[in-house]
Amino acid sequence: NIVIDDELIKIAMKLSGAKNKKEVIHLALKEFVENKKRRNLLDIAGKIRFRDDYNYKRMRERK
């Protein structure tokens, strides 16, 4: 078992529309993980170097 602030749970349930503690905790964890994944992608944005002759439009063309 874990101890979580009841007031915080109530607020999260109200904001999310969750019906119970389990649901609101699941939603919160899911959102946390998705947010971290997005941030990790943003952290690497601009750090990937493509070849000078890279052309995504040409690659999308069907042959």
C-alpha positions in Angstrom: 0.0 0.0 0.0 1.0 3.6 -0.6 -0.1 6.8 1.1 -1.4 9.5 -1.3 -2.8 12.9 -0.2 -6.6 12.4 -0.2 -7.2 16.1 -1.2 -4.9 15.7 -4.2 -6.7 12.5 -5.2 -10.1 14.4 -5.0 -8.9 17.2 -7.1 -7.4 14.9 -9.7 -10.6 12.9 -9.8 -12.7 16.0 -10.3 -10.4 17.4 -13.1 -10.1 14.1 -14.9 -13.6 12.7 -14.4 -12.2 9.5 -13.0 -14.7 7.4 -11.0 -12.3 6.0 -8.4 -8.8 6.2 -7.0 -7.5 3.4 -9.1 -8.7 5.0 -12.3 -7.3 8.5 -11.5 -3.9 7.0 -10.5 -3.8 5.0 -13.7 -4.6 8.1 -15.8 -2.0 10.1 -14.0 0.7 7.5 -14.5 -0.2 7.1 -18.2 -0.1 10.9 -18.7 3.2 11.1 -16.9 4.8 8.5 -19.1 3.4 10.0 -22.3 4.7 13.4 -21.2 8.2 12.1 -20.5 8.3 10.3 -23.9 7.4 13.6 -25.6 10.0 15.5 -23.7 12.6 12.9 -24.6 11.7 13.4 -28.2 11.9 17.2 -27.9 15.3 16.8 -26.2 16.8 15.1 -29.2 15.1 17.4 -31.7 17.6 19.2 -33.8 20.4 16.8 -32.7 19.9 14.3 -35.6 22.0 15.2 -38.6 20.8 14.0 -42.0 22.8 13.4 -45.1 23.1 16.4 -47.3 21.4 14.5 -50.1 18.5 13.3 -47.9 15.1 13.9 -49.6 12.1 12.6 -47.7 9.8 13.6 -50.6 11.6 11.4 -53.0 11.5 8.5 -50.6 7.8 8.8 -50.3 7.2 8.5 -54.0 5.9 5.2 -55.2 7.8 3.5 -57.9 
